[in-house]
Amino acid sequence: MIFSRDISSCQTDAACVAIGSFDGVHLGHQALIRAMVESAKALHVPSVVINFYPQPIVVFKQLKRDFYITELEERKTLIGDLGVDYLITLPFTLALAQTSAFDFLKDLHQRFGMRELWVGEDFALGKGRSGDVTRLREIGAELGFQLFAIPHVRVGAEVVSSSLIRAALRAGDLVRAERFLGRPFIIKGTVIHGARRGHEIGYPTANVAMDAMRVALREGVYWTRLTVNGVEYTGATSVGTNPTFVHLPNPPISVETYILDFDEYIYDKMVQIEFRQFLRDQVVYSSVESLVEQIAKDVAEVRGYERNDSTRPANLLTRPAETHS
């Protein structure tokens, strides 16, 4: 897949194009993009996905935190896995917001020889969101492309949406989020040096900084799986502000994972954390001893989940060891 943040660097003689924000690349997004890719293959033309980063709502509302389900790199990987030929991620600006739907699509039609435009049924673009599906169909008739407006995907009685996924993650409802995403929620990051409190109390952790713009997970402890160097391990992950130790106004959110049965030096390594189950909320403990006692219970609970999980990978390592971080 060819990826670009500059639309002027890409051009085709003919193409099928899908437009959307695609945050989360959830089941609805996947259905739309797959349908577009299949049509492009049938027509023997390239498939093109156009999305925006930052997203329009982030710019209009000047959001500074707690929004994105997927970071840019993760979104790129997920869309690429759907067989797309070109992914163009445009920086959304207030200047771009003043462009009419007609002018924007005319440029796409000229640049890509756009034969088909694929969008969601409630999609709209252009100044004032005036380019709804009805208007896009009119523009298509004028410029010479066909519009396909894909209906919502439902899971049970609910329409799959990024908004519902964000709400589920904020509530710690990983089962619901995974049902809409079609996969577990993950974060990726580089292991950084922390305050070494975990090491001092016998539960060393791999610490990963979480971008403030990522959707804010419910603070607490989770059963997780952490992948490093291509190998997956069981983890107990704390997401929160360490209230037992940190007493600052508006402290940053930390993501700290105790990796079970693990003893390797992984500072500066890229890791992936897959969130499997919310265990409990954050608690302020009166003593370090009380905290250590609770962590032991958390680890035992995680082991129980792992033993009983039918999706447990065959290569999931459990080696006798004690320390990291």
Backbone hydrogen bonds in HBPLUS format (Angstrom, degrees):
<---DONOR---> <-ACCEPTOR-->    atom                        ^
c    i                          cat <-CA-CA->   ^        H-A-AA   ^      H-
h    n   atom  resd res      DA  || num        DHA   H-A  angle D-A-AA Bond
n    s   type  num  typ     dist DA aas  dist angle  dist       angle   num
A0002-ILE N   A0085-ASP O   2.84 MM  83  6.18 168.5  1.86 155.1 152.7     1
A0087-LEU N   A0002-ILE O   2.85 MM  85  6.24 161.9  1.88 162.9 165.7     2
A0004-SER N   A0087-LEU O   3.01 MM  83  6.50 152.0  2.09 160.3 165.7     3
A0089-THR N   A0004-SER O   2.95 MM  85  6.40 150.3  2.04 156.9 163.0     4
A0009-SER N   A0006-ASP O   3.06 MM   3  5.72 163.2  2.09 117.9 123.3     5
A0010-CYS N   A0007-ILE O   3.19 MM   3  5.61 169.4  2.20 115.6 118.3     6
A0012-THR N   A0111-ARG O   3.23 MM  99  6.66 153.9  2.30 139.2 146.7     7
A0015-ALA N   A0113-GLY O   3.33 MM  98  5.93 143.2  2.47 119.3 114.3     8
A0115-ARG N   A0015-ALA O   2.85 MM 100  5.89 166.6  1.87 163.9 168.1     9
A0016-CYS N   A0046-PRO O   3.10 MM  30  6.53 159.4  2.14 162.9 169.3    10
A0048-VAL N   A0016-CYS O   2.85 MM  32  6.11 153.6  1.92 161.0 168.8    11
A0017-VAL N   A0116-GLU O   2.92 MM  99  6.13 169.1  1.93 151.7 154.9    12
A0118-TRP N   A0017-VAL O   2.72 MM 101  6.07 156.5  1.77 155.7 162.9    13
A0018-ALA N   A0048-VAL O   2.82 MM  30  6.31 152.1  1.90 157.0 166.5    14
A0050-ILE N   A0018-ALA O   2.81 MM  32  6.18 162.7  1.84 165.6 171.7    15
A0019-ILE N   A0118-TRP O   3.18 MM  99  6.62 150.9  2.27 168.0 174.4    16
A0020-GLY N   A0050-ILE O   3.12 MM  30  6.63 151.9  2.21 161.4 168.7    17
A0025-VAL N   A0022-PHE O   3.18 MM   3  5.11 142.6  2.33 105.8 116.6    18
A0030-GLN N   A0026-HIS O   2.84 MM   4  6.09 164.9  1.86 161.8 167.0    19
A0027-LEU N   A0180-PHE O   3.06 MM 153  6.05 172.7  2.06 167.5 165.7    20
A0031-ALA N   A0027-LEU O   3.01 MM   4  6.14 156.2  2.07 142.4 148.1    21
A0032-LEU N   A0028-GLY O   3.13 MM   4  6.37 161.2  2.17 149.0 153.4    22
A0033-ILE N   A0029-HIS O   2.91 MM   4  6.13 175.2  1.91 162.0 163.0    23
A0034-ARG N   A0030-GLN O   2.87 MM   4  5.89 164.0  1.90 150.1 155.4    24
A0035-ALA N   A0031-ALA O   3.08 MM   4  6.13 157.3  2.13 141.4 147.5    25
A0036-MET N   A0032-LEU O   3.05 MM   4  6.33 157.1  2.10 149.4 155.6    26
A0037-VAL N   A0033-ILE O   2.88 MM   4  6.11 161.8  1.91 154.0 159.0    27
A0038-GLU N   A0034-ARG O   2.92 MM   4  6.12 162.1  1.95 151.8 156.1    28
A0039-SER N   A0035-ALA O   3.06 MM   4  6.24 154.9  2.12 143.8 150.5    29
A0040-ALA N   A0036-MET O   2.91 MM   4  6.17 156.4  1.97 150.1 156.8    30
A0041-LYS N   A0037-VAL O   2.96 MM   4  6.23 154.4  2.03 148.3 155.1    31
A0042-ALA N   A0038-GLU O   3.02 MM   4  6.27 154.5  2.09 144.1 150.9    32
A0043-LEU N   A0039-SER O   2.98 MM   4  6.25 143.3  2.12 144.7 154.6    33
A0044-HIS N   A0040-ALA O   2.86 MM   4  5.90 109.3  2.37 134.8 152.7    34
A0045-VAL N   A0040-ALA O   2.94 MM   5  5.16 170.1  1.95 146.8 149.5    35
A0044-HIS N   A0041-LYS O   3.08 MM   3  4.82 148.0  2.19  94.2 104.1    36
A0085-ASP N   A0047-SER O   3.20 MM  38  5.19 133.8  2.43 121.3 134.3    37
A0086-TYR N   A0047-SER O   2.97 MM  39  6.33 147.9  2.08 156.5 164.4    38
A0049-VAL N   A0086-TYR O   2.85 MM  37  6.20 161.2  1.89 154.5 160.0    39
A0088-ILE N   A0049-VAL O   2.85 MM  39  6.23 168.9  1.86 168.2 171.8    40
A0051-ASN N   A0088-ILE O   3.02 MM  37  6.46 158.5  2.07 151.1 157.3    41
A0090-LEU N   A0051-ASN O   2.80 MM  39  6.20 152.6  1.87 163.6 154.2    42
A0053-TYR N   A0090-LEU O   2.91 MM  37  6.08 155.8  1.97 140.7 147.5    43
A0058-VAL N   A0055-GLN O   3.00 MM   3  5.38 127.7  2.28 109.3 123.0    44
A0059-VAL N   A0055-GLN O   3.28 MM   4  6.68 151.0  2.36 152.4 160.7    45
A0059-VAL N   A0056-PRO O   3.09 MM   3  5.24 119.9  2.47  99.4 113.7    46
A0060-PHE N   A0056-PRO O   2.88 MM   4  6.13 174.3  1.89 165.2 166.0    47
A0061-LYS N   A0057-ILE O   2.96 MM   4  5.79 161.6  2.00 139.9 145.6    48
A0062-GLN N   A0058-VAL O   2.95 MM   4  5.41 108.5  2.48 122.6 136.3    49
A0063-LEU N   A0058-VAL O   3.04 MM   5  4.94 142.0  2.19 129.3 139.9    50
A0062-GLN N   A0059-VAL O   3.31 MM   3  4.97 148.2  2.42  92.6 101.8    51
A0066-ASP N   A0212-ALA O   2.76 MM 146  6.22 148.2  1.86 159.6 152.9    52
A0067-PHE N   A0213-MET O   2.90 MM 146  5.47 150.1  1.99 119.5 127.6    53
A0068-TYR N   A0213-MET O   2.75 MM 145  5.99 136.8  1.93 161.8 159.9    54
A0215-VAL N   A0068-TYR O   2.78 MM 147  5.18 153.4  1.85 140.1 134.7    55
A0075-ARG N   A0071-GLU O   2.91 MM   4  6.12 162.4  1.95 160.7 166.5    56
A0076-LYS N   A0072-LEU O   2.93 MM   4  6.14 155.5  1.99 148.5 155.4    57
A0077-THR N   A0073-GLU O   3.07 MM   4  6.34 158.0  2.12 147.2 152.1    58
A0078-LEU N   A0074-GLU O   2.98 MM   4  6.22 166.2  2.00 154.1 157.5    59
A0079-ILE N   A0075-ARG O   2.96 MM   4  6.12 163.2  1.99 153.6 157.7    60
A0080-GLY N   A0076-LYS O   2.93 MM   4  6.02 157.9  1.98 145.9 152.8    61
A0081-ASP N   A0077-THR O   2.97 MM   4  6.18 146.0  2.09 146.3 155.0    62
A0082-LEU N   A0079-ILE O   3.03 MM   3  5.33 153.0  2.11 106.6 115.1    63
A0083-GLY N   A0080-GLY O   3.08 MM   3  5.62 161.7  2.11 118.8 120.8    64
A0097-ALA N   A0093-THR O   3.04 MM   4  6.33 144.7  2.17 141.6 151.8    65
A0098-GLN N   A0095-ALA O   3.11 MM   3  5.46 152.7  2.19 106.3 114.4    66
A0099-THR N   A0096-LEU O   3.01 MM   3  5.42 164.7  2.03 115.1 120.0    67
A0127-LYS N   A0099-THR O   2.93 MM  28  5.62 131.9  2.17 128.5 140.7    68
A0104-PHE N   A0100-SER O   3.03 MM   4  6.24 164.3  2.06 154.7 159.2    69
A0105-LEU N   A0101-ALA O   2.98 MM   4  6.10 167.0  2.00 152.2 155.7    70
A0106-LYS N   A0102-PHE O   2.81 MM   4  5.89 149.0  1.90 148.9 158.5    71
A0107-ASP N   A0103-ASP O   3.11 MM   4  6.26 155.6  2.18 142.6 147.8    72
A0108-LEU N   A0104-PHE O   3.16 MM   4  6.50 156.1  2.22 142.3 148.7    73
A0109-HIS N   A0105-LEU O   2.81 MM   4  5.98 160.0  1.85 149.0 154.6    74
A0110-GLN N   A0106-LYS O   2.98 MM   4  6.17 157.8  2.03 147.5 152.9    75
A0111-ARG N   A0107-ASP O   2.87 MM   4  5.95 156.8  1.92 148.5 155.7    76
A0112-PHE N   A0108-LEU O   2.85 MM   4  5.76 162.8  1.88 152.1 155.8    77
A0113-GLY N   A0109-HIS O   2.90 MM   4  4.96 128.6  2.16 128.1 136.1    78
A0146-GLN N   A0115-ARG O   2.85 MM  31  6.27 162.7  1.87 148.6 147.9    79
A0117-LEU N   A0146-GLN O   2.83 MM  29  6.20 157.7  1.88 160.0 163.8    80
A0148-PHE N   A0117-LEU O   2.81 MM  31  6.12 159.1  1.85 167.2 168.2    81
A0119-VAL N   A0148-PHE O   2.99 MM  29  6.41 160.4  2.03 163.0 167.3    82
A0150-ILE N   A0119-VAL O   2.82 MM  31  6.21 162.1  1.85 163.9 160.7    83
A0123-PHE N   A0120-GLY O   3.06 MM   3  5.18 163.9  2.09 117.3 117.7    84
A0121-GLU N   A0150-ILE O   2.96 MM  29  5.34 133.2  2.18 154.6 142.4    85
A0125-LEU N   A0131-GLY O   3.15 MM   6  4.85 147.2  2.26 108.1 116.1    86
A0131-GLY N   A0125-LEU O   2.76 MM   6  4.85 141.5  1.91 164.3 168.9    87
A0129-ARG N   A0126-GLY O   2.81 MM   3  5.05 145.7  1.92 144.4 138.0    88
A0130-SER N   A0127-LYS O   3.30 MM   3  6.13 153.2  2.38 118.3 122.3    89
A0136-LEU N   A0132-ASP O   2.80 MM   4  6.03 160.7  1.83 161.0 167.7    90
A0137-ARG N   A0133-VAL O   2.99 MM   4  6.12 151.6  2.07 145.0 151.7    91
A0138-GLU N   A0134-THR O   3.19 MM   4  6.50 150.9  2.28 141.9 149.4    92
A0139-ILE N   A0135-ARG O   2.92 MM   4  6.24 158.5  1.96 152.8 158.6    93
A0140-GLY N   A0136-LEU O   2.87 MM   4  6.06 153.8  1.93 144.7 152.3    94
A0141-ALA N   A0137-ARG O   3.04 MM   4  6.31 151.8  2.12 144.3 150.8    95
A0142-GLU N   A0138-GLU O   3.12 MM   4  6.41 146.3  2.24 142.7 151.9    96
A0142-GLU N   A0139-ILE O   3.10 MM   3  5.05 119.8  2.48  92.7 107.9    97
A0143-LEU N   A0139-ILE O   2.83 MM   4  6.04 161.6  1.87 158.1 162.7    98
A0144-GLY N   A0140-GLY O   2.70 MM   4  5.39 147.6  1.80 141.9 150.5    99
A0145-PHE N   A0140-GLY O   2.95 MM   5  4.65 153.6  2.03 124.3 131.6   100
A0160-VAL N   A0153-VAL O   2.86 MM   7  5.78 174.0  1.87 164.1 166.1   101
A0155-VAL N   A0158-GLU O   2.86 MM   3  5.42 154.8  1.92 158.5 163.9   102
A0158-GLU N   A0155-VAL O   3.21 MM   3  5.42 156.2  2.27 127.1 124.1   103
A0165-ILE N   A0161-SER O   3.20 MM   4  6.49 152.6  2.28 144.0 151.7   104
A0166-ARG N   A0162-SER O   2.92 MM   4  6.19 160.8  1.95 153.6 158.2   105
A0167-ALA N   A0163-SER O   3.03 MM   4  6.27 160.2  2.07 146.0 151.5   106
A0168-ALA N   A0164-LEU O   2.93 MM   4  6.15 153.7  2.00 143.9 151.0   107
A0169-LEU N   A0165-ILE O   2.96 MM   4  6.21 161.7  1.99 154.6 158.7   108
A0170-ARG N   A0166-ARG O   2.92 MM   4  6.14 160.2  1.96 153.3 158.9   109
A0171-ALA N   A0167-ALA O   3.09 MM   4  6.24 133.2  2.31 137.0 148.9   110
A0171-ALA N   A0168-ALA O   3.14 MM   3  5.09 130.5  2.40  92.7 106.1   111
A0173-ASP N   A0168-ALA O   2.80 MM   5  4.92 148.3  1.90 157.6 151.1   112
A0172-GLY N   A0169-LEU O   3.05 MM   3  4.94 155.2  2.11  99.7 107.5   113
A0218-ARG N   A0169-LEU O   3.22 MM  49  6.63 145.2  2.35 153.2 143.1   114
A0174-LEU N   A0172-GLY O   3.10 MM   2  5.72 126.8  2.39 105.4  90.5   115
A0177-ALA N   A0173-ASP O   3.15 MM   4  6.44 164.9  2.17 149.2 153.8   116
A0178-GLU N   A0174-LEU O   2.84 MM   4  5.91 163.3  1.87 147.7 152.4   117
A0179-ARG N   A0175-VAL O   2.99 MM   4  6.15 148.2  2.09 141.6 150.4   118
A0180-PHE N   A0176-ARG O   3.20 MM   4  6.52 147.4  2.31 147.5 154.5   119
A0181-LEU N   A0177-ALA O   2.87 MM   4  6.07 154.7  1.94 151.6 159.9   120
A0182-GLY N   A0178-GLU O   2.81 MM   4  5.58 150.8  1.89 144.3 150.6   121
A0275-PHE N   A0185-PHE O   2.95 MM  90  5.72 167.5  1.97 171.5 175.6   122
A0187-ILE N   A0273-ILE O   3.02 MM  86  5.37 146.5  2.13 140.2 150.6   123
A0273-ILE N   A0187-ILE O   2.82 MM  86  5.37 171.5  1.83 167.3 170.3   124
A0189-GLY N   A0271-VAL O   3.08 MM  82  5.66 155.6  2.14 153.4 160.0   125
A0271-VAL N   A0189-GLY O   2.84 MM  82  5.66 168.3  1.86 160.7 162.4   126
A0191-VAL N   A0269-LYS O   2.93 MM  78  5.62 158.8  1.98 152.4 156.6   127
A0268-ASP N   A0191-VAL O   2.83 MM  77  5.05 169.4  1.84 143.2 143.3   128
A0192-ILE N   A0207-ASN O   2.82 MM  15  5.56 163.1  1.85 155.1 160.7   129
A0200-GLU N   A0196-ARG O   3.16 MM   4  6.40 154.0  2.23 142.9 149.5   130
A0201-ILE N   A0197-ARG O   3.09 MM   4  6.42 137.4  2.28 147.3 158.3   131
A0201-ILE N   A0198-GLY O   3.25 MM   3  5.31 132.4  2.49  95.8 107.8   132
A0203-TYR N   A0198-GLY O   2.72 MM   5  4.68 140.0  1.87 155.0 148.7   133
A0202-GLY N   A0199-HIS O   3.35 MM   3  5.28 164.6  2.38 101.4 105.5   134
A0206-ALA N   A0257-THR O   2.78 MM  51  5.09 158.2  1.83 140.0 142.4   135
A0257-THR N   A0206-ALA O   2.98 MM  51  5.09 167.4  2.00 132.6 136.4   136
A0208-VAL N   A0255-VAL O   2.94 MM  47  5.42 162.9  1.97 159.1 164.8   137
A0214-ARG N   A0211-ASP O   2.98 MM   3  5.53 161.2  2.01 116.5 122.6   138
A0220-GLY N   A0239-VAL O   2.80 MM  19  5.33 143.1  1.94 142.1 154.5   139
A0239-VAL N   A0220-GLY O   2.79 MM  19  5.33 170.5  1.80 164.6 167.6   140
A0221-VAL N   A0280-ARG O   2.88 MM  59  5.46 155.3  1.94 149.6 157.3   141
A0279-LEU N   A0221-VAL O   2.76 MM  58  5.47 164.8  1.78 158.3 157.6   142
A0222-TYR N   A0237-THR O   2.76 MM  15  5.11 153.7  1.83 146.1 155.4   143
A0237-THR N   A0222-TYR O   2.90 MM  15  5.11 157.3  1.95 147.6 152.5   144
A0223-TRP N   A0277-GLN O   2.81 MM  54  5.10 159.9  1.85 152.2 158.3   145
A0276-ARG N   A0223-TRP O   2.88 MM  53  5.51 157.9  1.93 155.0 158.6   146
A0277-GLN N   A0223-TRP O   3.26 MM  54  5.10 154.5  2.33 137.0 138.3   147
A0224-THR N   A0235-GLY O   2.91 MM  11  4.87 172.1  1.92 140.5 138.5   148
A0235-GLY N   A0224-THR O   2.86 MM  11  4.87 157.6  1.91 140.2 133.3   149
A0225-ARG N   A0274-GLU O   2.91 MM  49  5.06 144.6  2.04 137.8 148.7   150
A0274-GLU N   A0225-ARG O   2.77 MM  49  5.06 173.9  1.77 155.2 157.1   151
A0226-LEU N   A0233-TYR O   2.85 MM   7  5.23 148.0  1.95 143.7 152.1   152
A0233-TYR N   A0226-LEU O   2.77 MM   7  5.23 154.0  1.84 142.2 151.0   153
A0227-THR N   A0272-GLN O   2.79 MM  45  5.08 160.1  1.83 148.7 155.6   154
A0272-GLN N   A0227-THR O   3.00 MM  45  5.08 153.6  2.08 139.9 148.2   155
A0228-VAL N   A0231-VAL O   2.96 MM   3  5.48 153.3  2.03 154.5 154.1   156
A0231-VAL N   A0228-VAL O   3.03 MM   3  5.48 168.1  2.04 117.7 121.5   157
A0317-LEU N   A0232-GLU O   3.34 MM  85  6.71 156.2  2.40 171.3 167.9   158
A0260-LEU N   A0234-THR O   2.96 MM  26  5.69 150.9  2.04 146.4 155.3   159
A0236-ALA N   A0258-TYR O   2.95 MM  22  5.23 153.7  2.02 143.5 152.0   160
A0258-TYR N   A0236-ALA O   2.90 MM  22  5.23 168.0  1.91 151.5 148.2   161
A0238-SER N   A0256-GLU O   2.76 MM  18  5.20 164.2  1.78 154.4 155.2   162
A0256-GLU N   A0238-SER O   2.96 MM  18  5.20 165.8  1.98 151.1 154.8   163
A0240-GLY N   A0254-SER O   3.05 MM  14  5.42 159.9  2.09 148.8 155.3   164
A0254-SER N   A0240-GLY O   2.72 MM  14  5.42 169.7  1.73 153.6 155.9   165
A0245-PHE N   A0242-ASN O   2.98 MM   3  5.69 143.1  2.12 120.5 129.3   166
A0246-VAL N   A0242-ASN O   2.75 MM   4  5.61 171.8  1.76 166.5 167.4   167
A0269-LYS N   A0266-ILE O   3.04 MM   3  5.28 153.9  2.11 132.8 131.2   168
A0291-LEU N   A0287-SER O   3.27 MM   4  6.61 153.8  2.34 142.1 148.9   169
A0292-VAL N   A0288-VAL O   2.90 MM   4  6.20 163.6  1.92 157.6 161.2   170
A0293-GLU N   A0289-GLU O   3.01 MM   4  6.19 157.3  2.06 145.1 151.2   171
A0294-GLN N   A0290-SER O   3.08 MM   4  6.32 152.3  2.16 143.2 150.1   172
A0295-ILE N   A0291-LEU O   2.89 MM   4  6.20 157.7  1.94 154.9 161.6   173
A0296-ALA N   A0292-VAL O   3.06 MM   4  6.29 157.6  2.11 148.9 153.9   174
A0297-LYS N   A0293-GLU O   3.28 MM   4  6.59 148.6  2.38 137.6 145.5   175
A0297-LYS N   A0294-GLN O   3.05 MM   3  5.02 116.4  2.47  94.1 109.7   176
A0298-ASP N   A0294-GLN O   2.85 MM   4  6.21 152.4  1.92 150.1 158.7   177
A0299-VAL N   A0295-ILE O   2.86 MM   4  6.15 161.3  1.90 157.4 161.1   178
A0300-ALA N   A0296-ALA O   3.05 MM   4  6.25 157.8  2.10 143.3 149.4   179
A0301-GLU N   A0297-LYS O   2.92 MM   4  6.16 152.8  1.99 146.2 153.8   180
A0302-VAL N   A0298-ASP O   2.89 MM   4  6.19 153.9  1.96 149.8 157.2   181
A0303-ARG N   A0299-VAL O   2.94 MM   4  6.24 159.0  1.99 150.5 155.7   182
A0304-GLY N   A0300-ALA O   3.06 MM   4  6.32 150.2  2.15 141.9 149.9   183
A0305-TYR N   A0301-GLU O   3.01 MM   4  6.37 156.8  2.06 150.2 155.7   184
A0306-GLU N   A0302-VAL O   2.91 MM   4  6.17 162.8  1.94 154.7 159.6   185
A0307-ARG N   A0303-ARG O   2.92 MM   4  6.12 159.4  1.96 150.0 155.1   186
A0308-ASN N   A0304-GLY O   3.18 MM   4  6.31 152.0  2.26 145.0 151.8   187
A0309-ASP N   A0306-GLU O   3.37 MM   3  5.23 162.8  2.40 100.5 105.5   188
A0312-ARG N   A0309-ASP O   3.32 MM   3  5.55 163.4  2.35 110.2 112.3   189
A0316-LEU N   A0313-PRO O   3.20 MM   3  5.41 165.7  2.23 112.4 113.6   190
